[in-house]
């Protein structure tokens, strides 16, 4: 449609100025939102409510998707913006002066509370209004709530093992030995691998102890739990498993049950294989002799996605990532499958025909397609 006579198209400087004004308005609205969420945090403190309300977070994300559809914005963009705003709001509320909750629901003890995942769990349970203590020989931010394992076994309602993978079996067995006969606390580990724990857990459950096993499938820096998963491995005491699940029931986490015996085989794919693939990719790129800065400038979409993931994996905890490979009894089979797949594509890539390469891509797509 033609512009009415006398009206001119806005020029580039005008449009850029308008974008700047809109940016200012957006930032002003964000500031107002943070003021409002801070006020909400103050009310929560006065009423002894936890900072995090995961049911509300689910509603916020749902509302963001609905409004995105209404105004014609990609739902994923709306979700990312909403998650960023909620993370900022949680941080703002967490910085308020602490208030002692009048009626904590459980006394939760985290063994290894100064480790990365132990730190996350300690903060998580505190945010839910529980009375939290830790055991950890290393210094850290929760030293004032540190007690001995014996004290924890005698007084805690819930005992969580967030220790290093190599130490978990020993700590679990020590803990089970010091639990008083007249106490029945819930005990669960969050180990990335379960094979070395199966015997101890099942024997304890057979004696009537309230034990189970969980595995959070997210990094300890996670703030929002929407779309994240926790694997649940029943050890023979169903009551204990249901109680452990209930600790995360009001979150947006997905709780998925797998058997203790099947857990580690699953981990070779979702942890071991994905870790090693990304590390190999990053290692191969480092041997290309191109400056990394140049690769970033000329990156294809696929390369940009892959190198970002590879970089994130490479900066993770080397000890943990080595343990995930070393202690998994299925790693050898996984590496054999990896070598076999590489050999197949290597041979197909050097075949002038191309038919085999295409067939491999099609077979792969048929498995991976959504």
One Martini backbone bead per residue (centre of mass of N, CA, C, O) as a GRO file, in nm:
protein
  370
    1UNK     BB    1   0.095   0.036   0.024
    2UNK     BB    2   0.078   0.357  -0.022
    3UNK     BB    3   0.188   0.647   0.071
    4UNK     BB    4   0.098   0.932   0.159
    5UNK     BB    5   0.120   1.233   0.067
    6UNK     BB    6   0.411   1.364   0.240
    7UNK     BB    7   0.514   1.091   0.338
    8UNK     BB    8   0.789   0.946   0.505
    9UNK     BB    9   1.032   0.744   0.555
   10UNK     BB   10   1.206   0.617   0.794
   11UNK     BB   11   1.510   0.639   0.905
   12UNK     BB   12   1.771   0.486   1.054
   13UNK     BB   13   1.814   0.681   1.296
   14UNK     BB   14   1.519   0.675   1.391
   15UNK     BB   15   1.497   0.372   1.447
   16UNK     BB   16   1.732   0.359   1.651
   17UNK     BB   17   1.605   0.554   1.850
   18UNK     BB   18   1.353   0.382   1.906
   19UNK     BB   19   1.501   0.140   2.018
   20UNK     BB   20   1.627   0.291   2.258
   21UNK     BB   21   1.354   0.368   2.389
   22UNK     BB   22   1.253   0.079   2.426
   23UNK     BB   23   1.484  -0.019   2.603
   24UNK     BB   24   1.427   0.176   2.835
   25UNK     BB   25   1.140   0.073   2.894
   26UNK     BB   26   1.218  -0.216   2.957
   27UNK     BB   27   1.408  -0.149   3.198
   28UNK     BB   28   1.192  -0.010   3.368
   29UNK     BB   29   1.011  -0.262   3.391
   30UNK     BB   30   1.220  -0.442   3.527
   31UNK     BB   31   1.255  -0.267   3.778
   32UNK     BB   32   0.959  -0.293   3.867
   33UNK     BB   33   0.962  -0.600   3.893
   34UNK     BB   34   1.187  -0.618   4.112
   35UNK     BB   35   1.036  -0.454   4.324
   36UNK     BB   36   0.799  -0.651   4.344
   37UNK     BB   37   0.964  -0.910   4.416
   38UNK     BB   38   1.081  -0.792   4.672
   39UNK     BB   39   0.812  -0.755   4.818
   40UNK     BB   40   0.742  -1.052   4.812
   41UNK     BB   41   0.989  -1.144   4.978
   42UNK     BB   42   0.911  -0.990   5.239
   43UNK     BB   43   0.646  -1.140   5.287
   44UNK     BB   44   0.764  -1.421   5.305
   45UNK     BB   45   0.938  -1.367   5.552
   46UNK     BB   46   0.708  -1.283   5.751
   47UNK     BB   47   0.554  -1.576   5.684
   48UNK     BB   48   0.770  -1.814   5.644
   49UNK     BB   49   0.841  -1.841   5.344
   50UNK     BB   50   0.966  -1.951   5.073
   51UNK     BB   51   1.127  -1.827   4.805
   52UNK     BB   52   1.045  -2.075   4.649
   53UNK     BB   53   0.788  -2.121   4.382
   54UNK     BB   54   0.748  -2.361   4.149
   55UNK     BB   55   0.453  -2.328   4.062
   56UNK     BB   56   0.480  -2.035   3.968
   57UNK     BB   57   0.696  -2.082   3.750
   58UNK     BB   58   0.518  -2.252   3.570
   59UNK     BB   59   0.303  -2.031   3.523
   60UNK     BB   60   0.489  -1.820   3.393
   61UNK     BB   61   0.571  -1.991   3.146
   62UNK     BB   62   0.288  -2.039   3.040
   63UNK     BB   63   0.216  -1.738   3.004
   64UNK     BB   64   0.442  -1.672   2.806
   65UNK     BB   65   0.348  -1.859   2.577
   66UNK     BB   66   0.066  -1.739   2.539
   67UNK     BB   67   0.159  -1.443   2.475
   68UNK     BB   68   0.335  -1.509   2.236
   69UNK     BB   69   0.103  -1.605   2.055
   70UNK     BB   70  -0.062  -1.338   2.062
   71UNK     BB   71   0.202  -1.151   1.945
   72UNK     BB   72   0.410  -1.327   1.760
   73UNK     BB   73   0.615  -1.492   1.938
   74UNK     BB   74   0.851  -1.686   2.019
   75UNK     BB   75   0.833  -1.906   2.276
   76UNK     BB   76   1.138  -1.936   2.341
   77UNK     BB   77   1.190  -1.638   2.393
   78UNK     BB   78   0.988  -1.603   2.625
   79UNK     BB   79   1.120  -1.812   2.809
   80UNK     BB   80   1.402  -1.685   2.836
   81UNK     BB   81   1.306  -1.420   2.959
   82UNK     BB   82   1.156  -1.541   3.204
   83UNK     BB   83   1.400  -1.690   3.326
   84UNK     BB   84   1.574  -1.440   3.372
   85UNK     BB   85   1.373  -1.292   3.558
   86UNK     BB   86   1.355  -1.516   3.775
   87UNK     BB   87   1.653  -1.530   3.851
   88UNK     BB   88   1.668  -1.234   3.946
   89UNK     BB   89   1.445  -1.255   4.161
   90UNK     BB   90   1.578  -1.472   4.336
   91UNK     BB   91   1.833  -1.312   4.399
   92UNK     BB   92   1.692  -1.071   4.532
   93UNK     BB   93   1.554  -1.239   4.761
   94UNK     BB   94   1.820  -1.377   4.873
   95UNK     BB   95   1.944  -1.082   4.971
   96UNK     BB   96   1.781  -1.083   5.198
   97UNK     BB   97   1.742  -1.087   5.511
   98UNK     BB   98   1.734  -1.329   5.722
   99UNK     BB   99   1.479  -1.571   5.820
  100UNK     BB  100   1.341  -1.753   6.064
  101UNK     BB  101   1.171  -2.029   6.056
  102UNK     BB  102   0.911  -2.146   6.258
  103UNK     BB  103   0.830  -2.429   6.064
  104UNK     BB  104   1.004  -2.665   5.978
  105UNK     BB  105   0.952  -2.964   5.818
  106UNK     BB  106   1.269  -3.047   5.812
  107UNK     BB  107   1.562  -3.231   5.891
  108UNK     BB  108   1.839  -3.158   5.689
  109UNK     BB  109   2.121  -3.355   5.572
  110UNK     BB  110   2.440  -3.273   5.414
  111UNK     BB  111   2.671  -3.472   5.265
  112UNK     BB  112   2.873  -3.246   5.116
  113UNK     BB  113   2.788  -2.925   5.134
  114UNK     BB  114   3.061  -2.796   4.976
  115UNK     BB  115   2.986  -2.895   4.730
  116UNK     BB  116   2.827  -2.827   4.449
  117UNK     BB  117   2.570  -3.004   4.501
  118UNK     BB  118   2.555  -2.956   4.805
  119UNK     BB  119   2.508  -2.655   4.784
  120UNK     BB  120   2.247  -2.667   4.625
  121UNK     BB  121   2.084  -2.838   4.830
  122UNK     BB  122   2.105  -2.650   5.069
  123UNK     BB  123   1.960  -2.413   4.932
  124UNK     BB  124   1.704  -2.559   4.854
  125UNK     BB  125   1.608  -2.648   5.141
  126UNK     BB  126   1.604  -2.365   5.258
  127UNK     BB  127   1.395  -2.245   5.048
  128UNK     BB  128   1.174  -2.467   5.170
  129UNK     BB  129   1.207  -2.444   5.506
  130UNK     BB  130   1.432  -2.606   5.608
  131UNK     BB  131   1.644  -2.767   5.834
  132UNK     BB  132   1.994  -2.722   5.790
  133UNK     BB  133   2.275  -2.947   5.753
  134UNK     BB  134   2.630  -3.041   5.769
  135UNK     BB  135   2.899  -3.242   5.614
  136UNK     BB  136   3.246  -3.114   5.599
  137UNK     BB  137   3.597  -3.090   5.595
  138UNK     BB  138   3.568  -2.854   5.421
  139UNK     BB  139   3.563  -2.543   5.351
  140UNK     BB  140   3.279  -2.304   5.387
  141UNK     BB  141   2.960  -2.141   5.400
  142UNK     BB  142   2.844  -2.384   5.625
  143UNK     BB  143   3.005  -2.400   5.900
  144UNK     BB  144   2.769  -2.313   6.110
  145UNK     BB  145   2.605  -2.606   6.018
  146UNK     BB  146   2.815  -2.804   6.123
  147UNK     BB  147   2.823  -3.160   6.175
  148UNK     BB  148   2.821  -3.465   6.266
  149UNK     BB  149   2.730  -3.773   6.163
  150UNK     BB  150   2.615  -3.868   6.433
  151UNK     BB  151   2.426  -3.627   6.484
  152UNK     BB  152   2.264  -3.660   6.224
  153UNK     BB  153   2.162  -3.955   6.269
  154UNK     BB  154   2.005  -3.871   6.545
  155UNK     BB  155   1.828  -3.598   6.415
  156UNK     BB  156   1.752  -3.647   6.134
  157UNK     BB  157   1.513  -3.694   5.871
  158UNK     BB  158   1.736  -3.625   5.645
  159UNK     BB  159   1.983  -3.798   5.435
  160UNK     BB  160   2.236  -3.660   5.219
  161UNK     BB  161   2.444  -3.778   4.952
  162UNK     BB  162   2.716  -3.543   4.822
  163UNK     BB  163   2.952  -3.708   4.734
  164UNK     BB  164   3.194  -3.846   4.601
  165UNK     BB  165   3.191  -4.116   4.411
  166UNK     BB  166   3.439  -4.268   4.554
  167UNK     BB  167   3.295  -4.216   4.861
  168UNK     BB  168   2.995  -4.312   4.891
  169UNK     BB  169   3.003  -4.605   4.991
  170UNK     BB  170   3.152  -4.553   5.257
  171UNK     BB  171   2.958  -4.340   5.375
  172UNK     BB  172   2.703  -4.510   5.369
  173UNK     BB  173   2.802  -4.738   5.559
  174UNK     BB  174   2.868  -4.553   5.798
  175UNK     BB  175   2.584  -4.436   5.833
  176UNK     BB  176   2.422  -4.703   5.876
  177UNK     BB  177   2.583  -4.774   6.145
  178UNK     BB  178   2.495  -4.489   6.316
  179UNK     BB  179   2.206  -4.551   6.320
  180UNK     BB  180   1.974  -4.563   6.531
  181UNK     BB  181   1.739  -4.803   6.613
  182UNK     BB  182   1.511  -4.564   6.686
  183UNK     BB  183   1.571  -4.466   6.397
  184UNK     BB  184   1.414  -4.331   6.066
  185UNK     BB  185   1.570  -4.205   5.836
  186UNK     BB  186   1.611  -4.062   5.543
  187UNK     BB  187   1.809  -4.217   5.274
  188UNK     BB  188   2.013  -4.051   5.016
  189UNK     BB  189   2.156  -4.040   4.707
  190UNK     BB  190   2.338  -3.858   4.409
  191UNK     BB  191   2.476  -4.045   4.230
  192UNK     BB  192   2.594  -4.101   3.899
  193UNK     BB  193   2.647  -4.392   4.020
  194UNK     BB  194   2.527  -4.735   4.137
  195UNK     BB  195   2.672  -5.014   4.145
  196UNK     BB  196   2.834  -4.980   4.428
  197UNK     BB  197   2.535  -4.946   4.592
  198UNK     BB  198   2.331  -5.178   4.562
  199UNK     BB  199   2.399  -5.371   4.797
  200UNK     BB  200   2.366  -5.170   5.034
  201UNK     BB  201   2.076  -5.074   4.974
  202UNK     BB  202   1.928  -5.351   4.970
  203UNK     BB  203   2.017  -5.442   5.253
  204UNK     BB  204   1.891  -5.205   5.408
  205UNK     BB  205   1.599  -5.247   5.312
  206UNK     BB  206   1.575  -5.541   5.427
  207UNK     BB  207   1.608  -5.413   5.734
  208UNK     BB  208   1.413  -5.134   5.713
  209UNK     BB  209   1.548  -4.914   5.586
  210UNK     BB  210   1.526  -4.568   5.461
  211UNK     BB  211   1.606  -4.622   5.134
  212UNK     BB  212   1.750  -4.447   4.846
  213UNK     BB  213   1.778  -4.310   4.495
  214UNK     BB  214   1.934  -4.032   4.330
  215UNK     BB  215   1.954  -3.815   4.011
  216UNK     BB  216   2.056  -3.521   3.913
  217UNK     BB  217   2.013  -3.376   3.568
  218UNK     BB  218   2.205  -3.122   3.671
  219UNK     BB  219   2.355  -2.844   3.734
  220UNK     BB  220   2.455  -2.660   4.021
  221UNK     BB  221   2.372  -2.371   3.871
  222UNK     BB  222   2.082  -2.414   3.890
  223UNK     BB  223   1.768  -2.239   3.919
  224UNK     BB  224   1.577  -2.346   3.711
  225UNK     BB  225   1.356  -2.650   3.679
  226UNK     BB  226   1.250  -2.639   3.410
  227UNK     BB  227   1.298  -2.947   3.238
  228UNK     BB  228   1.414  -3.105   3.457
  229UNK     BB  229   1.585  -3.395   3.608
  230UNK     BB  230   1.506  -3.688   3.817
  231UNK     BB  231   1.634  -3.980   3.921
  232UNK     BB  232   1.467  -4.286   4.035
  233UNK     BB  233   1.589  -4.543   4.275
  234UNK     BB  234   1.470  -4.817   4.391
  235UNK     BB  235   1.574  -5.030   4.687
  236UNK     BB  236   1.287  -5.156   4.848
  237UNK     BB  237   1.160  -4.874   4.968
  238UNK     BB  238   0.880  -4.711   4.888
  239UNK     BB  239   0.844  -4.498   5.107
  240UNK     BB  240   1.118  -4.361   5.064
  241UNK     BB  241   1.081  -4.283   4.769
  242UNK     BB  242   0.826  -4.103   4.808
  243UNK     BB  243   0.957  -3.902   5.003
  244UNK     BB  244   1.181  -3.804   4.818
  245UNK     BB  245   0.990  -3.698   4.596
  246UNK     BB  246   0.835  -3.488   4.781
  247UNK     BB  247   1.077  -3.279   4.801
  248UNK     BB  248   1.007  -3.216   4.464
  249UNK     BB  249   0.693  -3.175   4.399
  250UNK     BB  250   0.684  -2.835   4.372
  251UNK     BB  251   0.828  -2.864   4.112
  252UNK     BB  252   0.945  -2.871   3.762
  253UNK     BB  253   1.032  -3.146   3.789
  254UNK     BB  254   1.132  -3.452   3.661
  255UNK     BB  255   1.026  -3.781   3.769
  256UNK     BB  256   1.233  -4.070   3.698
  257UNK     BB  257   1.215  -4.414   3.675
  258UNK     BB  258   1.480  -4.640   3.761
  259UNK     BB  259   1.681  -4.885   3.793
  260UNK     BB  260   1.964  -4.959   3.947
  261UNK     BB  261   2.071  -5.156   3.719
  262UNK     BB  262   2.006  -4.945   3.467
  263UNK     BB  263   2.139  -4.669   3.519
  264UNK     BB  264   2.439  -4.695   3.407
  265UNK     BB  265   2.367  -4.759   3.114
  266UNK     BB  266   2.229  -4.487   3.067
  267UNK     BB  267   2.484  -4.306   3.141
  268UNK     BB  268   2.660  -4.375   2.890
  269UNK     BB  269   2.484  -4.184   2.713
  270UNK     BB  270   2.399  -3.909   2.879
  271UNK     BB  271   2.710  -3.885   2.969
  272UNK     BB  272   2.965  -4.034   2.864
  273UNK     BB  273   2.921  -3.990   2.557
  274UNK     BB  274   2.875  -3.681   2.554
  275UNK     BB  275   3.142  -3.604   2.680
  276UNK     BB  276   3.347  -3.746   2.483
  277UNK     BB  277   3.253  -3.616   2.221
  278UNK     BB  278   3.313  -3.318   2.303
  279UNK     BB  279   3.613  -3.359   2.371
  280UNK     BB  280   3.699  -3.462   2.095
  281UNK     BB  281   3.611  -3.221   1.933
  282UNK     BB  282   3.787  -3.009   2.080
  283UNK     BB  283   4.056  -3.154   2.027
  284UNK     BB  284   4.044  -3.149   1.716
  285UNK     BB  285   4.022  -2.843   1.684
  286UNK     BB  286   4.302  -2.781   1.828
  287UNK     BB  287   4.449  -2.932   1.563
  288UNK     BB  288   4.391  -2.730   1.313
  289UNK     BB  289   4.561  -2.439   1.349
  290UNK     BB  290   4.339  -2.247   1.405
  291UNK     BB  291   4.222  -1.975   1.517
  292UNK     BB  292   3.963  -1.940   1.729
  293UNK     BB  293   3.868  -1.660   1.638
  294UNK     BB  294   3.815  -1.740   1.344
  295UNK     BB  295   3.607  -1.966   1.390
  296UNK     BB  296   3.396  -1.775   1.516
  297UNK     BB  297   3.350  -1.595   1.258
  298UNK     BB  298   3.297  -1.864   1.048
  299UNK     BB  299   3.070  -2.007   1.172
  300UNK     BB  300   2.852  -2.235   1.176
  301UNK     BB  301   2.575  -2.341   1.320
  302UNK     BB  302   2.684  -2.618   1.407
  303UNK     BB  303   2.955  -2.528   1.525
  304UNK     BB  304   2.848  -2.329   1.737
  305UNK     BB  305   2.693  -2.538   1.904
  306UNK     BB  306   2.925  -2.745   1.955
  307UNK     BB  307   3.144  -2.557   2.081
  308UNK     BB  308   2.978  -2.469   2.322
  309UNK     BB  309   2.942  -2.748   2.448
  310UNK     BB  310   3.242  -2.825   2.461
  311UNK     BB  311   3.327  -2.591   2.648
  312UNK     BB  312   3.143  -2.666   2.886
  313UNK     BB  313   3.265  -2.945   2.936
  314UNK     BB  314   3.576  -2.862   2.967
  315UNK     BB  315   3.502  -2.679   3.243
  316UNK     BB  316   3.456  -2.900   3.413
  317UNK     BB  317   3.494  -3.152   3.638
  318UNK     BB  318   3.745  -3.374   3.597
  319UNK     BB  319   3.697  -3.582   3.821
  320UNK     BB  320   3.401  -3.645   3.763
  321UNK     BB  321   3.432  -3.719   3.457
  322UNK     BB  322   3.623  -3.954   3.512
  323UNK     BB  323   3.440  -4.121   3.702
  324UNK     BB  324   3.213  -4.168   3.492
  325UNK     BB  325   3.404  -4.351   3.325
  326UNK     BB  326   3.562  -4.544   3.528
  327UNK     BB  327   3.300  -4.658   3.711
  328UNK     BB  328   3.170  -4.762   3.453
  329UNK     BB  329   3.099  -5.083   3.334
  330UNK     BB  330   2.992  -4.965   3.033
  331UNK     BB  331   3.222  -4.807   2.886
  332UNK     BB  332   3.347  -5.012   2.693
  333UNK     BB  333   3.094  -5.045   2.516
  334UNK     BB  334   3.062  -4.748   2.436
  335UNK     BB  335   3.342  -4.720   2.296
  336UNK     BB  336   3.289  -4.936   2.084
  337UNK     BB  337   3.047  -4.790   1.952
  338UNK     BB  338   3.205  -4.537   1.878
  339UNK     BB  339   3.417  -4.668   1.696
  340UNK     BB  340   3.219  -4.801   1.500
  341UNK     BB  341   3.081  -4.538   1.403
  342UNK     BB  342   3.339  -4.402   1.299
  343UNK     BB  343   3.413  -4.618   1.093
  344UNK     BB  344   3.162  -4.602   0.918
  345UNK     BB  345   3.193  -4.296   0.841
  346UNK     BB  346   3.481  -4.307   0.734
  347UNK     BB  347   3.429  -4.500   0.499
  348UNK     BB  348   3.189  -4.341   0.368
  349UNK     BB  349   3.347  -4.066   0.321
  350UNK     BB  350   3.564  -4.233   0.113
  351UNK     BB  351   3.326  -4.290  -0.073
  352UNK     BB  352   3.236  -4.200  -0.391
  353UNK     BB  353   2.931  -4.273  -0.393
  354UNK     BB  354   2.750  -4.210  -0.099
  355UNK     BB  355   2.535  -4.422  -0.013
  356UNK     BB  356   2.632  -4.504   0.271
  357UNK     BB  357   2.620  -4.227   0.399
  358UNK     BB  358   2.317  -4.183   0.352
  359UNK     BB  359   2.221  -4.434   0.508
  360UNK     BB  360   2.336  -4.348   0.783
  361UNK     BB  361   2.179  -4.086   0.807
  362UNK     BB  362   1.897  -4.214   0.791
  363UNK     BB  363   1.920  -4.403   1.034
  364UNK     BB  364   1.973  -4.176   1.235
  365UNK     BB  365   1.718  -4.010   1.186
  366UNK     BB  366   1.505  -4.227   1.259
  367UNK     BB  367   1.591  -4.217   1.561
  368UNK     BB  368   1.601  -3.884   1.613
  369UNK     BB  369   1.333  -3.811   1.540
  370UNK     BB  370   1.047  -3.629   1.660
   0.00000   0.00000   0.00000
